[in-house]
Amino acid sequence: MRITVMAEHKFRVGQMVEIRQGADECAPNRWEYKVLRLLPRVAGKHAYLIKTIHEYFGRSVIESDLGVADSSALSNSNVLPFGR
C-alpha cells in the first residue's frame, strides 16, 4: 500500500500577501492582498483566492506567484470583505 502525503499550503486564510512581480501582468505591483480561501490544487500546485480593496473582484493564484506582504505596510483597512 502506498501513502501519499500532501504538503500544506504556505499561506493561511487572513494572511496578507503580494503577487510576485511579473507573475500576473494584469495585477498592479505592490498591492497587498488578503488570502480569503484555500483552493484545490491547480496543475499540482496550491492555489488561493485573494482580494484587495483596490479591486471589486477576487483573484485565484497559484502559490508560486505569491510572496509575504511587507509587514511594515500591513493594514486591514486595505482589504474589503469578500462579496462587496
Secondary structure, 3 states (H helix, E strand, C coil): CCCCCCCCCCCCCCCEEEECCCCCCCCCCCCCEEEEEEEEEECCEEEEEEECCCCCCCEEEEHHHEEECCHHHCCHHHCCCCCC
